[in-house]
Amino acid sequence: MTVLFFFQIHCRLINHFVMTSILSNVLPAPEDPVLSVFNLICMVTKQVIFACRDDPCPEGKPLVLEVVRKAEQQLANDLSCDKGYLPIDGLADFNKLSAKLILGDDSHAVGENRVVTIQCLSGTGSLRVGAEFLTKHHQQVNVPH
């Protein structure tokens, strides 16, 4: 969120100085509703925390657990660990085990190789890839009552 907050301020400053540029007709995007509520709450109360941070407002740094710091240090010190790019669909073993975790070891679909998984960056990145796939390949939209 800190990066997003900085980006919004940075964009406002840029927008102020580029009024004579070819981008002068581009209107700023509306503020993210969740982020704007979060920023408002931080300014007013400093009582609400939506994520683990050392300070509840956007300037606060993410809280990193000690176990995570130790794991990062172990990975950094392990020279045998391959730190290259993964294939485009992610780590094959991770994908295979994820399908089994979600659908179960006894899943017929997994056993018959009818399940395809990919590894994506972040939760929202995964949702975006999934949503794009559905809009491209599944035209019917069901809206619950």
N, CA, C and O atoms as a GROMACS GRO file, in nm:
protein
  580
    1MET      N    1   0.081  -0.119   0.000
    1MET     CA    2   0.000   0.000   0.000
    1MET      C    3   0.086   0.126   0.000
    1MET      O    4   0.046   0.228  -0.056
    2THR      N    5   0.202   0.119   0.062
    2THR     CA    6   0.289   0.235   0.064
    2THR      C    7   0.327   0.276  -0.078
    2THR      O    8   0.328   0.394  -0.111
    3VAL      N    9   0.359   0.179  -0.162
    3VAL     CA   10   0.397   0.208  -0.300
    3VAL      C   11   0.280   0.272  -0.373
    3VAL      O   12   0.298   0.369  -0.446
    4LEU      N   13   0.159   0.218  -0.352
    4LEU     CA   14   0.040   0.273  -0.416
    4LEU      C   15   0.016   0.416  -0.371
    4LEU      O   16  -0.013   0.503  -0.453
    5PHE      N   17   0.029   0.440  -0.241
    5PHE     CA   18   0.008   0.573  -0.186
    5PHE      C   19   0.108   0.671  -0.247
    5PHE      O   20   0.071   0.780  -0.289
    6PHE      N   21   0.236   0.631  -0.252
    6PHE     CA   22   0.339   0.715  -0.311
    6PHE      C   23   0.309   0.740  -0.458
    6PHE      O   24   0.325   0.851  -0.507
    7PHE      N   25   0.265   0.635  -0.528
    7PHE     CA   26   0.236   0.646  -0.671
    7PHE      C   27   0.124   0.746  -0.695
    7PHE      O   28   0.131   0.825  -0.789
    8GLN      N   29   0.020   0.745  -0.610
    8GLN     CA   30  -0.091   0.839  -0.628
    8GLN      C   31  -0.044   0.983  -0.608
    8GLN      O   32  -0.080   1.071  -0.686
    9ILE      N   33   0.036   1.007  -0.506
    9ILE     CA   34   0.088   1.142  -0.483
    9ILE      C   35   0.178   1.183  -0.599
    9ILE      O   36   0.169   1.295  -0.648
   10HIS      N   37   0.265   1.092  -0.643
   10HIS     CA   38   0.356   1.119  -0.753
   10HIS      C   39   0.278   1.154  -0.879
   10HIS      O   40   0.313   1.247  -0.951
   11CYS      N   41   0.170   1.078  -0.907
   11CYS     CA   42   0.087   1.104  -1.026
   11CYS      C   43   0.019   1.240  -1.017
   11CYS      O   44   0.006   1.309  -1.117
   12ARG      N   45  -0.024   1.278  -0.898
   12ARG     CA   46  -0.087   1.409  -0.884
   12ARG      C   47   0.013   1.520  -0.912
   12ARG      O   48  -0.020   1.620  -0.976
   13LEU      N   49   0.136   1.502  -0.864
   13LEU     CA   50   0.239   1.603  -0.890
   13LEU      C   51   0.271   1.611  -1.039
   13LEU      O   52   0.284   1.719  -1.095
   14ILE      N   53   0.284   1.495  -1.101
   14ILE     CA   54   0.312   1.493  -1.245
   14ILE      C   55   0.197   1.558  -1.320
   14ILE      O   56   0.219   1.638  -1.412
   15ASN      N   57   0.074   1.525  -1.282
   15ASN     CA   58  -0.043   1.581  -1.349
   15ASN      C   59  -0.042   1.734  -1.340
   15ASN      O   60  -0.083   1.802  -1.434
   16HIS      N   61   0.003   1.787  -1.230
   16HIS     CA   62   0.010   1.932  -1.211
   16HIS      C   63   0.108   1.996  -1.309
   16HIS      O   64   0.084   2.107  -1.358
   17PHE      N   65   0.218   1.927  -1.338
   17PHE     CA   66   0.323   1.987  -1.421
   17PHE      C   67   0.313   1.954  -1.570
   17PHE      O   68   0.386   2.013  -1.650
   18VAL      N   69   0.226   1.861  -1.610
   18VAL     CA   70   0.221   1.823  -1.752
   18VAL      C   71   0.095   1.872  -1.822
   18VAL      O   72   0.054   1.813  -1.922
   19MET      N   73   0.033   1.975  -1.773
   19MET     CA   74  -0.090   2.024  -1.834
   19MET      C   75  -0.071   2.067  -1.979
   19MET      O   76  -0.168   2.070  -2.055
   20THR      N   77   0.050   2.099  -2.019
   20THR     CA   78   0.073   2.141  -2.157
   20THR      C   79   0.126   2.027  -2.243
   20THR      O   80   0.160   2.049  -2.359
   21SER      N   81   0.134   1.907  -2.189
   21SER     CA   82   0.189   1.795  -2.264
   21SER      C   83   0.080   1.727  -2.347
   21SER      O   84  -0.037   1.764  -2.342
   22ILE      N   85   0.121   1.626  -2.423
   22ILE     CA   86   0.025   1.549  -2.502
   22ILE      C   87  -0.068   1.467  -2.414
   22ILE      O   88  -0.169   1.415  -2.461
   23LEU      N   89  -0.035   1.456  -2.286
   23LEU     CA   90  -0.118   1.381  -2.193
   23LEU      C   91  -0.217   1.470  -2.118
   23LEU      O   92  -0.285   1.423  -2.027
   24SER      N   93  -0.226   1.595  -2.156
   24SER     CA   94  -0.310   1.687  -2.080
   24SER      C   95  -0.458   1.652  -2.086
   24SER      O   96  -0.534   1.694  -1.998
   25ASN      N   97  -0.501   1.575  -2.185
   25ASN     CA   98  -0.642   1.535  -2.193
   25ASN      C   99  -0.673   1.408  -2.113
   25ASN      O  100  -0.789   1.371  -2.099
   26VAL      N  101  -0.570   1.344  -2.060
   26VAL     CA  102  -0.591   1.222  -1.982
   26VAL      C  103  -0.630   1.262  -1.840
   26VAL      O  104  -0.556   1.333  -1.771
   27LEU      N  105  -0.745   1.215  -1.798
   27LEU     CA  106  -0.792   1.247  -1.663
   27LEU      C  107  -0.731   1.150  -1.562
   27LEU      O  108  -0.710   1.033  -1.594
   28PRO      N  109  -0.702   1.197  -1.442
   28PRO     CA  110  -0.648   1.106  -1.340
   28PRO      C  111  -0.751   0.999  -1.305
   28PRO      O  112  -0.871   1.026  -1.303
   29ALA      N  113  -0.703   0.881  -1.278
   29ALA     CA  114  -0.792   0.772  -1.237
   29ALA      C  115  -0.849   0.804  -1.100
   29ALA      O  116  -0.783   0.871  -1.020
   30PRO      N  117  -0.969   0.757  -1.072
   30PRO     CA  118  -1.025   0.782  -0.940
   30PRO      C  119  -0.942   0.712  -0.833
   30PRO      O  120  -0.878   0.610  -0.859
   31GLU      N  121  -0.945   0.768  -0.714
   31GLU     CA  122  -0.871   0.708  -0.604
   31GLU      C  123  -0.931   0.572  -0.570
   31GLU      O  124  -1.052   0.554  -0.576
   32ASP      N  125  -0.847   0.479  -0.534
   32ASP     CA  126  -0.893   0.347  -0.495
   32ASP      C  127  -0.982   0.361  -0.371
   32ASP      O  128  -0.939   0.419  -0.272
   33PRO      N  129  -1.105   0.308  -0.375
   33PRO     CA  130  -1.196   0.328  -0.262
   33PRO      C  131  -1.146   0.268  -0.131
   33PRO      O  132  -1.161   0.329  -0.026
   34VAL      N  133  -1.088   0.150  -0.138
   34VAL     CA  134  -1.038   0.088  -0.015
   34VAL      C  135  -0.922   0.168   0.041
   34VAL      O  136  -0.917   0.195   0.161
   35LEU      N  137  -0.829   0.207  -0.045
   35LEU     CA  138  -0.714   0.284   0.000
   35LEU      C  139  -0.755   0.420   0.054
   35LEU      O  140  -0.699   0.465   0.153
   36SER      N  141  -0.852   0.486  -0.009
   36SER     CA  142  -0.893   0.618   0.039
   36SER      C  143  -0.959   0.608   0.176
   36SER      O  144  -0.940   0.695   0.260
   37VAL      N  145  -1.039   0.502   0.198
   37VAL     CA  146  -1.099   0.482   0.330
   37VAL      C  147  -0.989   0.456   0.433
   37VAL      O  148  -0.992   0.510   0.543
   38PHE      N  149  -0.895   0.373   0.396
   38PHE     CA  150  -0.782   0.342   0.485
   38PHE      C  151  -0.705   0.468   0.522
   38PHE      O  152  -0.674   0.490   0.639
   39ASN      N  153  -0.674   0.553   0.422
   39ASN     CA  154  -0.600   0.676   0.448
   39ASN      C  155  -0.680   0.771   0.536
   39ASN      O  156  -0.624   0.836   0.625
   40LEU      N  157  -0.811   0.780   0.513
   40LEU     CA  158  -0.897   0.865   0.594
   40LEU      C  159  -0.899   0.818   0.738
   40LEU      O  160  -0.888   0.899   0.830
   41ILE      N  161  -0.912   0.688   0.758
   41ILE     CA  162  -0.913   0.633   0.894
   41ILE      C  163  -0.780   0.660   0.962
   41ILE      O  164  -0.778   0.693   1.081
   42CYS      N  165  -0.670   0.647   0.890
   42CYS     CA  166  -0.538   0.673   0.948
   42CYS      C  167  -0.525   0.818   0.993
   42CYS      O  168  -0.470   0.846   1.099
   43MET      N  169  -0.576   0.909   0.912
   43MET     CA  170  -0.566   1.051   0.946
   43MET      C  171  -0.653   1.085   1.067
   43MET      O  172  -0.616   1.170   1.148
   44VAL      N  173  -0.767   1.018   1.080
   44VAL     CA  174  -0.862   1.054   1.184
   44VAL      C  175  -0.835   0.981   1.315
   44VAL      O  176  -0.833   1.043   1.421
   45THR      N  177  -0.814   0.850   1.309
   45THR     CA  178  -0.811   0.773   1.434
   45THR      C  179  -0.679   0.704   1.464
   45THR      O  180  -0.642   0.690   1.580
   46LYS      N  181  -0.610   0.660   1.362
   46LYS     CA  182  -0.490   0.576   1.379
   46LYS      C  183  -0.522   0.451   1.462
   46LYS      O  184  -0.438   0.403   1.537
   47GLN      N  185  -0.645   0.400   1.448
   47GLN     CA  186  -0.688   0.285   1.526
   47GLN      C  187  -0.706   0.158   1.445
   47GLN      O  188  -0.716   0.050   1.503
   48VAL      N  189  -0.712   0.167   1.313
   48VAL     CA  190  -0.745   0.051   1.231
   48VAL      C  191  -0.622   0.005   1.156
   48VAL      O  192  -0.548   0.085   1.098
   49ILE      N  193  -0.599  -0.127   1.156
   49ILE     CA  194  -0.487  -0.184   1.082
   49ILE      C  195  -0.544  -0.290   0.988
   49ILE      O  196  -0.603  -0.387   1.033
   50PHE      N  197  -0.525  -0.271   0.856
   50PHE     CA  198  -0.573  -0.368   0.758
   50PHE      C  199  -0.466  -0.471   0.724
   50PHE      O  200  -0.497  -0.575   0.667
   51ALA      N  201  -0.342  -0.444   0.758
   51ALA     CA  202  -0.232  -0.536   0.731
   51ALA      C  203  -0.131  -0.520   0.843
   51ALA      O  204  -0.130  -0.418   0.913
   52CYS      N  205  -0.047  -0.620   0.859
   52CYS     CA  206   0.055  -0.613   0.963
   52CYS      C  207   0.164  -0.516   0.922
   52CYS      O  208   0.238  -0.541   0.827
   53ARG      N  209   0.173  -0.405   0.992
   53ARG     CA  210   0.274  -0.304   0.965
   53ARG      C  211   0.329  -0.253   1.098
   53ARG      O  212   0.265  -0.268   1.202
   54ASP      N  213   0.447  -0.194   1.094
   54ASP     CA  214   0.503  -0.140   1.218
   54ASP      C  215   0.437  -0.007   1.254
   54ASP      O  216   0.455   0.042   1.366
   55ASP      N  217   0.361   0.052   1.163
   55ASP     CA  218   0.284   0.174   1.185
   55ASP      C  219   0.157   0.156   1.102
   55ASP      O  220   0.167   0.116   0.986
   56PRO      N  221   0.039   0.185   1.156
   56PRO     CA  222  -0.084   0.153   1.084
   56PRO      C  223  -0.110   0.236   0.959
   56PRO      O  224  -0.200   0.201   0.882
   57CYS      N  225  -0.038   0.342   0.936
   57CYS     CA  226  -0.064   0.425   0.818
   57CYS      C  227   0.028   0.385   0.703
   57CYS      O  228   0.124   0.310   0.724
   58PRO      N  229   0.000   0.433   0.582
   58PRO     CA  230   0.074   0.387   0.464
   58PRO      C  231   0.225   0.404   0.472
   58PRO      O  232   0.299   0.335   0.401
   59GLU      N  233   0.272   0.494   0.558
   59GLU     CA  234   0.417   0.513   0.569
   59GLU      C  235   0.484   0.399   0.645
   59GLU      O  236   0.605   0.381   0.636
   60GLY      N  237   0.405   0.321   0.718
   60GLY     CA  238   0.461   0.211   0.797
   60GLY      C  239   0.516   0.101   0.710
   60GLY      O  240   0.467   0.075   0.600
   61LYS      N  241   0.620   0.036   0.760
   61LYS     CA  242   0.681  -0.075   0.686
   61LYS      C  243   0.608  -0.204   0.718
   61LYS      O  244   0.558  -0.221   0.830
   62PRO      N  245   0.601  -0.297   0.621
   62PRO     CA  246   0.538  -0.426   0.650
   62PRO      C  247   0.610  -0.497   0.764
   62PRO      O  248   0.732  -0.496   0.772
   63LEU      N  249   0.532  -0.559   0.851
   63LEU     CA  250   0.588  -0.635   0.961
   63LEU      C  251   0.637  -0.768   0.906
   63LEU      O  252   0.560  -0.844   0.848
   64VAL      N  253   0.763  -0.797   0.924
   64VAL     CA  254   0.821  -0.923   0.876
   64VAL      C  255   0.852  -1.008   0.999
   64VAL      O  256   0.928  -0.968   1.087
   65LEU      N  257   0.791  -1.126   1.003
   65LEU     CA  258   0.813  -1.216   1.116
   65LEU      C  259   0.957  -1.264   1.118
   65LEU      O  260   1.022  -1.276   1.014
   66GLU      N  261   1.007  -1.291   1.237
   66GLU     CA  262   1.145  -1.335   1.253
   66GLU      C  263   1.171  -1.465   1.177
   66GLU      O  264   1.279  -1.482   1.120
   67VAL      N  265   1.075  -1.556   1.177
   67VAL     CA  266   1.092  -1.682   1.104
   67VAL      C  267   1.108  -1.656   0.954
   67VAL      O  268   1.182  -1.728   0.887
   68VAL      N  269   1.041  -1.555   0.902
   68VAL     CA  270   1.055  -1.520   0.761
   68VAL      C  271   1.194  -1.464   0.734
   68VAL      O  272   1.257  -1.497   0.634
   69ARG      N  273   1.241  -1.378   0.824
   69ARG     CA  274   1.377  -1.323   0.808
   69ARG      C  275   1.482  -1.434   0.807
   69ARG      O  276   1.576  -1.432   0.727
   70LYS      N  277   1.466  -1.532   0.897
   70LYS     CA  278   1.561  -1.644   0.903
   70LYS      C  279   1.556  -1.726   0.774
   70LYS      O  280   1.660  -1.765   0.721
   71ALA      N  281   1.435  -1.753   0.724
   71ALA     CA  282   1.421  -1.830   0.600
   71ALA      C  283   1.483  -1.755   0.483
   71ALA      O  284   1.549  -1.816   0.399
   72GLU      N  285   1.461  -1.624   0.476
   72GLU     CA  286   1.521  -1.543   0.369
   72GLU      C  287   1.674  -1.549   0.376
   72GLU      O  288   1.741  -1.559   0.273
   73GLN      N  289   1.727  -1.542   0.497
   73GLN     CA  290   1.872  -1.546   0.514
   73GLN      C  291   1.927  -1.682   0.472
   73GLN      O  292   2.032  -1.690   0.408
   74GLN      N  293   1.857  -1.789   0.508
   74GLN     CA  294   1.901  -1.924   0.468
   74GLN      C  295   1.901  -1.937   0.316
   74GLN      O  296   1.994  -1.993   0.259
   75LEU      N  297   1.797  -1.886   0.251
   75LEU     CA  298   1.790  -1.892   0.105
   75LEU      C  299   1.901  -1.809   0.041
   75LEU      O  300   1.961  -1.851  -0.058
   76ALA      N  301   1.927  -1.692   0.097
   76ALA     CA  302   2.032  -1.606   0.042
   76ALA      C  303   2.169  -1.670   0.055
   76ALA      O  304   2.254  -1.652  -0.032
   77ASN      N  305   2.190  -1.745   0.163
   77ASN     CA  306   2.320  -1.808   0.188
   77ASN      C  307   2.338  -1.940   0.114
   77ASN      O  308   2.450  -1.990   0.104
   78ASP      N  309   2.230  -1.998   0.062
   78ASP     CA  310   2.236  -2.127  -0.006
   78ASP      C  311   2.278  -2.108  -0.151
   78ASP      O  312   2.196  -2.072  -0.236
   79LEU      N  313   2.405  -2.131  -0.179
   79LEU     CA  314   2.458  -2.109  -0.314
   79LEU      C  315   2.414  -2.218  -0.412
   79LEU      O  316   2.427  -2.201  -0.533
   80SER      N  317   2.363  -2.331  -0.360
   80SER     CA  318   2.318  -2.437  -0.450
   80SER      C  319   2.176  -2.411  -0.501
   80SER      O  320   2.130  -2.477  -0.595
   81CYS      N  321   2.108  -2.317  -0.441
   81CYS     CA  322   1.970  -2.287  -0.480
   81CYS      C  323   1.967  -2.214  -0.613
   81CYS      O  324   2.038  -2.115  -0.633
   82ASP      N  325   1.884  -2.263  -0.705
   82ASP     CA  326   1.870  -2.201  -0.836
   82ASP      C  327   1.785  -2.075  -0.823
   82ASP      O  328   1.669  -2.082  -0.784
   83LYS      N  329   1.842  -1.962  -0.855
   83LYS     CA  330   1.771  -1.836  -0.842
   83LYS      C  331   1.733  -1.778  -0.978
   83LYS      O  332   1.709  -1.658  -0.990
   84GLY      N  333   1.729  -1.864  -1.079
   84GLY     CA  334   1.691  -1.820  -1.213
   84GLY      C  335   1.540  -1.807  -1.226
   84GLY      O  336   1.465  -1.839  -1.134
   85TYR      N  337   1.498  -1.759  -1.341
   85TYR     CA  338   1.356  -1.744  -1.368
   85TYR      C  339   1.288  -1.880  -1.380
   85TYR      O  340   1.346  -1.975  -1.432
   86LEU      N  341   1.166  -1.886  -1.332
   86LEU     CA  342   1.085  -2.007  -1.348
   86LEU      C  343   1.029  -2.011  -1.489
   86LEU      O  344   1.025  -1.909  -1.557
   87PRO      N  345   0.984  -2.128  -1.534
   87PRO     CA  346   0.914  -2.134  -1.663
   87PRO      C  347   0.788  -2.047  -1.658
   87PRO      O  348   0.745  -2.008  -1.549
   88ILE      N  349   0.731  -2.017  -1.773
   88ILE     CA  350   0.619  -1.924  -1.779
   88ILE      C  351   0.498  -1.970  -1.698
   88ILE      O  352   0.422  -1.888  -1.649
   89ASP      N  353   0.480  -2.102  -1.684
   89ASP     CA  354   0.365  -2.150  -1.606
   89ASP      C  355   0.400  -2.179  -1.461
   89ASP      O  356   0.315  -2.230  -1.387
   90GLY      N  357   0.522  -2.149  -1.418
   90GLY     CA  358   0.560  -2.164  -1.278
   90GLY      C  359   0.636  -2.292  -1.252
   90GLY      O  360   0.679  -2.361  -1.344
   91LEU      N  361   0.653  -2.322  -1.125
   91LEU     CA  362   0.726  -2.440  -1.080
   91LEU      C  363   0.636  -2.563  -1.091
   91LEU      O  364   0.532  -2.570  -1.026
   92ALA      N  365   0.674  -2.658  -1.173
   92ALA     CA  366   0.589  -2.774  -1.205
   92ALA      C  367   0.544  -2.851  -1.080
   92ALA      O  368   0.426  -2.884  -1.068
   93ASP      N  369   0.636  -2.881  -0.990
   93ASP     CA  370   0.599  -2.956  -0.869
   93ASP      C  371   0.500  -2.878  -0.783
   93ASP      O  372   0.407  -2.935  -0.727
   94PHE      N  373   0.522  -2.747  -0.772
   94PHE     CA  374   0.430  -2.662  -0.696
   94PHE      C  375   0.289  -2.668  -0.757
   94PHE      O  376   0.190  -2.683  -0.685
   95ASN      N  377   0.281  -2.657  -0.888
   95ASN     CA  378   0.152  -2.662  -0.957
   95ASN      C  379   0.082  -2.796  -0.936
   95ASN      O  380  -0.037  -2.801  -0.907
   96LYS      N  381   0.158  -2.904  -0.951
   96LYS     CA  382   0.102  -3.039  -0.936
   96LYS      C  383   0.049  -3.060  -0.794
   96LYS      O  384  -0.062  -3.110  -0.775
   97LEU      N  385   0.129  -3.022  -0.695
   97LEU     CA  386   0.088  -3.040  -0.556
   97LEU      C  387  -0.026  -2.946  -0.518
   97LEU      O  388  -0.110  -2.981  -0.435
   98SER      N  389  -0.031  -2.827  -0.578
   98SER     CA  390  -0.142  -2.735  -0.553
   98SER      C  391  -0.274  -2.794  -0.600
   98SER      O  392  -0.375  -2.786  -0.530
   99ALA      N  393  -0.273  -2.855  -0.718
   99ALA     CA  394  -0.394  -2.918  -0.770
   99ALA      C  395  -0.440  -3.030  -0.678
   99ALA      O  396  -0.559  -3.044  -0.650
  100LYS      N  397  -0.346  -3.110  -0.629
  100LYS     CA  398  -0.381  -3.219  -0.538
  100LYS      C  399  -0.433  -3.165  -0.405
  100LYS      O  400  -0.526  -3.221  -0.346
  101LEU      N  401  -0.374  -3.056  -0.357
  101LEU     CA  402  -0.419  -2.995  -0.232
  101LEU      C  403  -0.561  -2.943  -0.246
  101LEU      O  404  -0.643  -2.962  -0.156
  102ILE      N  405  -0.591  -2.878  -0.356
  102ILE     CA  406  -0.723  -2.818  -0.377
  102ILE      C  407  -0.828  -2.923  -0.410
  102ILE      O  408  -0.938  -2.919  -0.354
  103LEU      N  409  -0.796  -3.016  -0.498
  103LEU     CA  410  -0.896  -3.112  -0.546
  103LEU      C  411  -0.890  -3.246  -0.474
  103LEU      O  412  -0.983  -3.326  -0.485
  104GLY      N  413  -0.782  -3.271  -0.400
  104GLY     CA  414  -0.768  -3.397  -0.327
  104GLY      C  415  -0.682  -3.496  -0.402
  104GLY      O  416  -0.679  -3.498  -0.525
  105ASP      N  417  -0.611  -3.580  -0.326
  105ASP     CA  418  -0.524  -3.682  -0.386
  105ASP      C  419  -0.600  -3.782  -0.471
  105ASP      O  420  -0.546  -3.837  -0.567
  106ASP      N  421  -0.726  -3.805  -0.436
  106ASP     CA  422  -0.806  -3.905  -0.507
  106ASP      C  423  -0.891  -3.844  -0.619
  106ASP      O  424  -0.984  -3.909  -0.668
  107SER      N  425  -0.861  -3.723  -0.659
  107SER     CA  426  -0.938  -3.656  -0.764
  107SER      C  427  -0.924  -3.728  -0.898
  107SER      O  428  -0.813  -3.755  -0.944
  108HIS      N  429  -1.038  -3.760  -0.959
  108HIS     CA  430  -1.035  -3.825  -1.091
  108HIS      C  431  -0.977  -3.730  -1.195
  108HIS      O  432  -0.902  -3.772  -1.284
  109ALA      N  433  -1.011  -3.602  -1.185
  109ALA     CA  434  -0.962  -3.504  -1.283
  109ALA      C  435  -0.810  -3.494  -1.278
  109ALA      O  436  -0.745  -3.486  -1.383
  110VAL      N  437  -0.753  -3.495  -1.158
  110VAL     CA  438  -0.606  -3.491  -1.145
  110VAL      C  439  -0.546  -3.619  -1.200
  110VAL      O  440  -0.448  -3.616  -1.275
  111GLY      N  441  -0.604  -3.734  -1.163
  111GLY     CA  442  -0.555  -3.864  -1.209
  111GLY      C  443  -0.561  -3.881  -1.360
  111GLY      O  444  -0.478  -3.950  -1.418
  112GLU      N  445  -0.659  -3.817  -1.423
  112GLU     CA  446  -0.676  -3.828  -1.569
  112GLU      C  447  -0.610  -3.712  -1.644
  112GLU      O  448  -0.634  -3.694  -1.764
  113ASN      N  449  -0.528  -3.635  -1.576
  113ASN     CA  450  -0.457  -3.520  -1.636
  113ASN      C  451  -0.551  -3.420  -1.702
  113ASN      O  452  -0.520  -3.367  -1.809
  114ARG      N  453  -0.667  -3.395  -1.639
  114ARG     CA  454  -0.761  -3.297  -1.692
  114ARG      C  455  -0.752  -3.165  -1.617
  114ARG      O  456  -0.834  -3.076  -1.640
  115VAL      N  457  -0.654  -3.150  -1.529
  115VAL     CA  458  -0.638  -3.029  -1.449
  115VAL      C  459  -0.512  -2.957  -1.494
  115VAL      O  460  -0.405  -3.018  -1.508
  116VAL      N  461  -0.525  -2.828  -1.518
  116VAL     CA  462  -0.410  -2.746  -1.554
  116VAL      C  463  -0.396  -2.637  -1.448
  116VAL      O  464  -0.494  -2.572  -1.413
  117THR      N  465  -0.277  -2.618  -1.399
  117THR     CA  466  -0.252  -2.512  -1.302
  117THR      C  467  -0.137  -2.426  -1.353
  117THR      O  468  -0.050  -2.472  -1.426
  118ILE      N  469  -0.140  -2.301  -1.312
  118ILE     CA  470  -0.028  -2.210  -1.339
  118ILE      C  471   0.003  -2.136  -1.211
  118ILE      O  472  -0.082  -2.123  -1.122
  119GLN      N  473   0.123  -2.087  -1.201
  119GLN     CA  474   0.166  -2.012  -1.085
  119GLN      C  475   0.169  -1.865  -1.124
  119GLN      O  476   0.227  -1.829  -1.226
  120CYS      N  477   0.105  -1.781  -1.043
  120CYS     CA  478   0.097  -1.638  -1.074
  120CYS      C  479   0.158  -1.556  -0.961
  120CYS      O  480   0.176  -1.604  -0.849
  121LEU      N  481   0.187  -1.433  -0.993
  121LEU     CA  482   0.240  -1.340  -0.894
  121LEU      C  483   0.126  -1.281  -0.814
  121LEU      O  484   0.038  -1.218  -0.872
  122SER      N  485   0.124  -1.300  -0.686
  122SER     CA  486   0.031  -1.241  -0.589
  122SER      C  487  -0.112  -1.289  -0.605
  122SER      O  488  -0.149  -1.350  -0.705
  123GLY      N  489  -0.191  -1.262  -0.503
  123GLY     CA  490  -0.332  -1.300  -0.506
  123GLY      C  491  -0.410  -1.225  -0.612
  123GLY      O  492  -0.488  -1.284  -0.686
  124THR      N  493  -0.389  -1.094  -0.619
  124THR     CA  494  -0.463  -1.015  -0.718
  124THR      C  495  -0.417  -1.047  -0.858
  124THR      O  496  -0.498  -1.044  -0.952
  125GLY      N  497  -0.290  -1.077  -0.876
  125GLY     CA  498  -0.240  -1.116  -1.007
  125GLY      C  499  -0.304  -1.246  -1.052
  125GLY      O  500  -0.340  -1.261  -1.169
  126SER      N  501  -0.319  -1.340  -0.960
  126SER     CA  502  -0.384  -1.468  -0.991
  126SER      C  503  -0.530  -1.447  -1.025
  126SER      O  504  -0.581  -1.508  -1.119
  127LEU      N  505  -0.598  -1.362  -0.950
  127LEU     CA  506  -0.738  -1.333  -0.978
  127LEU      C  507  -0.754  -1.269  -1.116
  127LEU      O  508  -0.847  -1.300  -1.190
  128ARG      N  509  -0.661  -1.180  -1.149
  128ARG     CA  510  -0.667  -1.114  -1.280
  128ARG      C  511  -0.651  -1.216  -1.394
  128ARG      O  512  -0.727  -1.214  -1.490
  129VAL      N  513  -0.551  -1.304  -1.382
  129VAL     CA  514  -0.529  -1.405  -1.485
  129VAL      C  515  -0.652  -1.495  -1.497
  129VAL      O  516  -0.695  -1.528  -1.607
  130GLY      N  517  -0.708  -1.535  -1.382
  130GLY     CA  518  -0.827  -1.619  -1.384
  130GLY      C  519  -0.947  -1.548  -1.447
  130GLY      O  520  -1.020  -1.608  -1.526
  131ALA      N  521  -0.966  -1.422  -1.412
  131ALA     CA  522  -1.078  -1.345  -1.468
  131ALA      C  523  -1.062  -1.326  -1.618
  131ALA      O  524  -1.160  -1.337  -1.693
  132GLU      N  525  -0.940  -1.298  -1.664
  132GLU     CA  526  -0.917  -1.282  -1.808
  132GLU      C  527  -0.944  -1.413  -1.881
  132GLU      O  528  -1.001  -1.414  -1.991
  133PHE      N  529  -0.903  -1.524  -1.821
  133PHE     CA  530  -0.928  -1.655  -1.882
  133PHE      C  531  -1.078  -1.680  -1.894
  133PHE      O  532  -1.127  -1.722  -1.999
  134LEU      N  533  -1.152  -1.653  -1.786
  134LEU     CA  534  -1.296  -1.676  -1.789
  134LEU      C  535  -1.367  -1.586  -1.890
  134LEU      O  536  -1.457  -1.632  -1.960
  135THR      N  537  -1.328  -1.459  -1.898
  135THR     CA  538  -1.395  -1.370  -1.994
  135THR      C  539  -1.364  -1.409  -2.138
  135THR      O  540  -1.446  -1.387  -2.227
  136LYS      N  541  -1.248  -1.467  -2.160
  136LYS     CA  542  -1.212  -1.507  -2.296
  136LYS      C  543  -1.277  -1.639  -2.336
  136LYS      O  544  -1.314  -1.657  -2.452
  137HIS      N  545  -1.289  -1.731  -2.242
  137HIS     CA  546  -1.331  -1.867  -2.276
  137HIS      C  547  -1.468  -1.909  -2.221
  137HIS      O  548  -1.516  -2.018  -2.252
  138HIS      N  549  -1.529  -1.825  -2.141
  138HIS     CA  550  -1.658  -1.860  -2.082
  138HIS      C  551  -1.747  -1.737  -2.086
  138HIS      O  552  -1.741  -1.652  -1.996
  139GLN      N  553  -1.829  -1.727  -2.189
  139GLN     CA  554  -1.907  -1.605  -2.212
  139GLN      C  555  -2.028  -1.590  -2.120
  139GLN      O  556  -2.075  -1.479  -2.099
  140GLN      N  557  -2.079  -1.699  -2.066
  140GLN     CA  558  -2.197  -1.692  -1.981
  140GLN      C  559  -2.161  -1.637  -1.844
  140GLN      O  560  -2.065  -1.682  -1.782
  141VAL      N  561  -2.237  -1.539  -1.797
  141VAL     CA  562  -2.215  -1.480  -1.665
  141VAL      C  563  -2.335  -1.510  -1.578
  141VAL      O  564  -2.448  -1.479  -1.616
  142ASN      N  565  -2.312  -1.570  -1.464
  142ASN     CA  566  -2.420  -1.600  -1.369
  142ASN      C  567  -2.413  -1.502  -1.255
  142ASN      O  568  -2.311  -1.492  -1.186
  143VAL      N  569  -2.521  -1.428  -1.234
  143VAL     CA  570  -2.528  -1.332  -1.125
  143VAL      C  571  -2.625  -1.385  -1.021
  143VAL      O  572  -2.743  -1.403  -1.052
  144PRO      N  573  -2.579  -1.410  -0.898
  144PRO     CA  574  -2.670  -1.462  -0.795
  144PRO      C  575  -2.770  -1.356  -0.752
  144PRO      O  576  -2.744  -1.236  -0.760
  145HIS      N  577  -2.886  -1.403  -0.706
  145HIS     CA  578  -2.990  -1.310  -0.660
  145HIS      C  579  -2.957  -1.257  -0.524
  145HIS      O  580  -3.033  -1.178  -0.468
   0.00000   0.00000   0.00000
